[in-house]
Amino acid sequence: MSDRDFLIECPGCHARLADRHLDLLKRTNVSGECYKAFSDLQCYSVAKQDTGFIHQHVVDAYAAQHAGGPTRPITVAFGLIRVVSPPWKRDTPGNRSSRHI
């Protein structure tokens, strides 16, 4: 058996991850393994309590990477807009709702 037999490719971001035999998520364009990695990163970013608000950047980048399939276009659009916006215009925990009209 080769290493490829133990890897699964995420349909959204095409990351190759160890196959844990997790189910694909039906509402998004993501494998269960990729979503597990994202969940672990979310826990880390929330625990950091970073004043630069790293958590929002994690969520937005993940949304942008998993475009296509059943993922809603507005999810991808907001993810891309917020990822490419300059740091001085990014949301902070205090003004997050300012961009949602």
C-alpha positions in Angstrom: 0.0 0.0 0.0 1.2 3.5 -0.8 0.8 6.7 1.2 -2.0 7.7 -1.2 -4.2 4.9 0.0 -4.4 6.7 3.4 -5.1 10.2 2.1 -8.4 11.9 1.2 -8.6 15.0 -0.9 -11.0 17.8 0.2 -13.3 18.7 -2.7 -13.1 22.4 -1.9 -9.5 23.3 -1.2 -7.9 20.1 -2.5 -5.9 19.6 0.7 -4.8 16.0 1.1 -5.4 14.8 4.7 -5.2 11.6 6.5 -8.4 9.5 5.8 -10.3 9.2 9.1 -13.4 7.9 7.3 -15.4 11.0 8.2 -18.5 11.9 6.2 -18.6 14.7 3.6 -20.6 17.7 4.8 -23.8 18.1 2.7 -24.2 21.9 3.1 -20.7 22.8 2.1 -18.0 21.8 -0.3 -15.7 20.2 2.3 -14.6 16.8 3.4 -15.1 15.7 7.0 -11.4 15.6 7.5 -10.9 19.2 6.3 -13.8 20.4 8.5 -12.2 18.7 11.5 -8.9 20.5 10.8 -10.8 23.8 10.5 -12.6 23.1 13.8 -9.3 22.6 15.5 -8.0 25.8 14.1 -11.2 27.7 15.2 -10.7 26.4 18.7 -7.1 27.6 18.7 -7.9 31.1 17.3 -10.7 31.7 19.7 -8.6 30.6 22.6 -5.9 33.1 21.6 -8.2 36.0 22.3 -6.1 38.0 19.9 -6.7 41.7 19.7 -6.0 41.5 16.0 -9.0 39.3 15.7 -7.3 36.3 14.0 -10.5 34.2 14.3 -12.4 36.2 11.8 -9.6 35.9 9.3 -9.5 32.1 9.8 -13.3 31.9 9.1 -13.2 34.1 6.1 -10.2 32.4 4.5 -11.8 29.0 5.0 -15.0 30.2 3.4 -13.1 31.5 0.4 -11.2 28.3 -0.1 -14.3 26.1 -0.1 -16.2 27.8 -3.0 -18.4 25.7 -5.2 -20.8 22.8 -4.8 -23.5 23.6 -2.2 -21.6 26.5 -0.6 -23.7 29.6 -1.0 -22.2 32.3 -3.2 -22.7 35.0 -0.5 -20.6 33.0 1.9 -17.7 33.0 -0.6 -18.2 36.7 -1.5 -18.0 37.9 2.1 -15.0 35.6 2.7 -13.1 37.0 -0.2 -14.0 40.6 0.4 -12.9 40.4 4.0 -9.7 38.4 3.3 -8.4 40.9 0.7 -9.4 44.1 2.6 -6.5 46.0 4.1 -5.7 45.4 7.8 -6.8 48.9 8.8 -10.2 48.3 7.3 -10.8 44.8 8.7 -13.4 44.2 11.3 -12.6 44.1 14.9 -14.7 42.5 17.6 -16.2 45.9 18.4 -17.4 46.9 14.9 -18.1 43.6 13.2 -21.7 44.4 12.3 -20.7 47.6 10.4 -20.3 45.7 7.1 -23.5 43.7 7.3 -26.2 45.8 5.7 
